[in-house]
Amino acid sequence: MEAQQTAHARKMFLGNLPRYVNTADLEKFLHEVSVPYKSVVVVADKSTGRSRGFAFVNFASEHAMRTAVAVLDGMMFHSNVLLAQEAVAARSETGGGRDDRR
């Protein structure tokens, strides 16, 4: 569990991407604005393959991730204002979100 928390401390959510942007476009942009990263994944719709308008970026350290958030949050990219923040762990799929205790 601790390793998973550490991995999330180095992962950034990047939202409000234009739907036509792909991973290569985002990698090029990050390079141009001097944001060092380990990996980038633009999340695509499973049925269409088109971007869903957000990505996850992994960094070598928590410090690098926090610096990138500070640089990218609010920055313009293809006429869109980016939303950058530390990624949060996905919620558990068990229970379906309902509280069955009555």
LINLIN-V852972 format. One record per pair of residues at least 12 apart in sequence whose C-alpha atoms are under 7 Angstrom apart, sorted by the first residue. I is the first residue (numbers start at 1). J is the second residue. Records with the same first field share a line. If there is no record, write none. Layout:
I: J ; J
//
This chain:
8: 87 ; 88 ; 89
9: 62
10: 58 ; 59 ; 60 ; 61 ; 62 ; 65
11: 56 ; 57 ; 58 ; 59 ; 65 ; 86 ; 87
12: 56 ; 57 ; 58 ; 65 ; 84 ; 85 ; 86 ; 87
13: 55 ; 56 ; 57 ; 84 ; 85 ; 86 ; 87
14: 54 ; 55 ; 56 ; 82 ; 83 ; 84 ; 85
15: 53 ; 54 ; 55 ; 82 ; 83 ; 84
16: 53 ; 54 ; 80 ; 81 ; 82 ; 83
17: 53 ; 54 ; 80 ; 82
18: 53 ; 80
19: 50 ; 51 ; 52 ; 53
20: 51
21: 51
22: 42 ; 51
23: 40 ; 41 ; 42
27: 40
35: 68
37: 57 ; 58 ; 59 ; 60
38: 58 ; 59 ; 60
39: 57 ; 58
40: 56 ; 57 ; 58
41: 55 ; 56 ; 57
42: 54 ; 55 ; 56
43: 55
69: 84 ; 85
72: 84
//
